[in-house]
């Protein structure tokens, strides 16, 4: 059978009205057009569906079967439309988001939890990446958006500040600098450092500042994780510079001192990063607006 949805709606309108004339009116069709389409439906089915009587119509057994399945099909179609609208509106589906370590551990959990709780059919595929990796992934179209530090070179991508995340100097408790209330970058240039792998955003940032000051950093060891750096500092291997949010997190586990770094460039911010707000999917755009504080929910 080659029935379309309009045929099913007309047939049900006639059945529910008990009359071809009234059914045609409900379907917004002329009587002649409705009658012709009903005959075409019966011809296509190869069986009589309606008994035409002087006071209306009656269903045959085949007609009752068609009416039953027509209702099921139209209900399923409505359900499908509802689901697709939910996907289009960002209330259902899965969105991907990349975030650097500071954003993933300190900023996102408290912000993301209530937003996600209000959307029980939406999933978030959250991955930890460095700020440099996130920028490259967005530029390559691998992900729509991420959260990075404003120290990264974002090129033509948009950066929307959402939280302060200044850099601090970590020392072991017995270090000569441990009692200082603030430190300038010049104060630590001659120290031995625990650093991060080459290519990481924070290490590139620090190395660039050290080169500008004419004194490259003396790196004793490089570690890929913030926790590893904190543990090394606590054991006196060297000092480190890392986000204040990370220092607060691992202070419960390791004994060290965190001293504010008195430099304008150390006043870092976490930023939403994406190519173009208008080009984001509904769910990702809604989340970006929420995290930026431009959406109420």
N, C-alpha and C positions, 0 to 999 in steps of 0.2 A: 504493500500500500504506500501511496505517495502523499499521505496526509501531512499538512503543515499545521502550525499552531493556530492559525486563523480558522482553519477548518474545524479543529477541535473546539475552539471557543464558540463558533457558530452552532455546532451540533449540541453542545451543552446548553447554550442559551435557548435553543428550541426545546430541548428536553425539559429544562427547568421552567420554561414558560408554558409548556403543554400545548404550544401553538407555533406553527411556522411564522405566522404573521407577527405575533408578539416577540418571538425569538429573533426575527429579522430586525425588529425595532431595537431590541437590546444590543444587538451586534452592530447597530448603525449601518444596516444594509437595506437596500430596496427589496421588496418582497420577491420580485422576479429574480434578482441576483442571488438571494438566499435560496430560493427554490432550485435554481440551476446548480448551485454549489452542492446542495444536499443530494441531488440526483447524481452528480459527479462522484461524490463520496461513496454512494451506494454502488455505482458502476465499478469504481475502483476496488471496493471490498468484495464485489461479486455476490452480494447477499443483501436482502432487504433489511434495513435498519429501523425504519419507521412505518407504522401503519397509519395512513392518512384517513381521518374520519371527519364527519361533518362538524363535530364539535372540538376538533383539535387533532392531536396525534397520540399514538401509543407506541411504546418501544417493543420491538421484537426481542427475542433472546440475544440475537447478535447485536442489536442496538444497545441492550443493557450492558453487554460486555464492553462495547466500545465506550459507552459513557463512563464505566468504571475505570477503564485504563486512561481515558482522556483526563479524568480528574487527577489520577496519579501523575500523569506526565506534566500537567500544568502545575501541580503542587511542587514537583521536583524542579521544574523550570524556575518557579519562584524562589525555591530554596537555593538553587544554583546562582541566581541573580543576587540574592542576598549575600551569599558567600563571596562572590566576586566583588560586590560593592565593599564588603569588609576588607578584602585584600587591597582594593584601590584606595580605600580611606586610611589604610595603615593600621587597622585594628586586628589584622590577622596575617599570619605568615612568619617569615624569618628575615630579620635584617642583620647585616654584617657590620661590625664596628671594630676598628683597630684603636688601641690606646697604648701610650707609653706606660712604663712601670708606675710612675708617680700617680698618673691618672687612674690606672687600674686598681691600685691598692688604696688610695686615699680619697680621690675625688668621686669616682663613679659609684661605689656601692651605695652610699647614702642617697645620692641623687637618683640613681637608676631604679632602686627598689620600689618606691611608691609609684613611679610612672609605669613600671612593668606590672605591678600588682593590679593596676586599673585596666590592664589589657591581657586577660588570661589566655587569649588565643594567639598572642604574639610571642615569638621567640627571638632571642638575641644571640647571634654567634659572635662572641667577644674574644678577640685575640690580642695578646701582648706583643707589641713590636716597638722598636726604637722609633723616635720621631723621624729620623732620616728614612727608615724603611716605610713608615706610614705615608710620608710625602710621595715617595716613589710609587707606592701601591696606588695611591689616588691618581697620580699623573698617568699611570698605566691603565687605569680603569678597572683594577682588580677589586677595589672597594670604593664605596661612595664617599665615606667620611671617616675621620679619626680624631683623636685628641692628642695633641703634640705640645711641646714647649715652644714658646715664641723665639727661642734661640736658634731654631732650625731655619734654614733657607727654604721657604715655601714657594719660591718662584712666583707664578701667577695665581697660585691657589689662595683662597680666602682664609684668613685667620681671625677667629672671633674669641677674644679673651673671656674666660669663664671663672678663673680662680688664680689667686696668687700662689706661687710656689718658689720662693727665694732660695738661693744657694747658701749653704753654711759650710764652715770648715769643721771637720771632725778630727779630734786628737784623742790620744789616750789620756786618762785622768792625770798622770804625772808629767805630761809634756810641758815644757816651759811656756807654751802659748795657751795652755788650758784655762788659765785664770783670766784671760782677756775678755772684755765685754764685747768687743768688735775687732775685726781684723781687716786690714787692707790687703789687696792681692800682693802688693810689694812685700808685705810682712811674711809671706809664706813661700815666696819664689825659691828660696835657697833650701827649703825643706825636702825631705824624701817623701815621695807620694805613693799611695796605693791608687791605681787608676783603673780605667775601663778600656775595653778593646778599642783599637783604632777603628774609626768609622762611627762609633757611637756619638750621638749628638752632644752629650755633655763633655766627652773627652775632646772632641773636635773644638768645641767652644773654649775650653780651658787652654788647649794647646795653642790656639790662635791668639788668645790674650797673652800667653807667656811669650810667644814669638814677638808680638808687638812690644813687649816690655824688654826684649833683648835677652831673655834668660829662659831657655827651654826647660820644661819640668823634668826633674829627675825621678823617673818612674821605677820603683823597685819591683812591682808586680802589677799585672793587669788581670782583672776578674770580670766576668760577664754579668754578675748579679750584684744588686745593691747589698743584699745580706752578706755576701762574701766579703765585700769591701768593708762593711761595718765590723765584721769579725776580725779582719786583718788589723784595722785601726785599733780595736780594743786590745789586741795583743802587742801593740807597739811597733808594728811593721813599718808604719809611715802614717802621714796624715792624708786626708781625702777631702774633696769638695763634692757635695751632692745635695739634692733637694731637701729642704727642711722637713717636708712631710715624710720622707723616707727615714730621716734621722729620728723623728718622733716614733715611728713605727717600731724600729729595731732597738730602741733604747731600753725597752723592757727586758731584752735578751742579752745585750752586750753593754759593757761599761765603757763609755766614752763621753767626751764633752762636745757639744755642738755650739759653735760660735758664729754669729752672723758675719757675713762677708760684706764689708762696707764699700760696695761698688754699684754704680747704677745698673751695669749690665748683669749683676747678680740678682736683681729684682725680677726674676723670671715670672712668666705667667703661663698657665695651661690654657690652650686655645683649641676650639673646635676648628677643624680643617676640612675643607671641601672645595670642589671646583666652582660650583655655582648653586645657590640655594634653589633656584627655579628648576634645576635639573635633577634634584634629589627625588627619590621615590617618596610616596606619601608618608610611610612609617619613619623613614630616616629623617625626612624634613621635619616631621612633628617632633621627633626626639631632639634634633638640633635646636629647634625653637625652645623646647622645654629646658634643655641644659643651658641655653643662653639667657633664660629668664624672660623670653618674649612670648611665652605661652603660659596660660594659667594652669594647665594640667598635663 
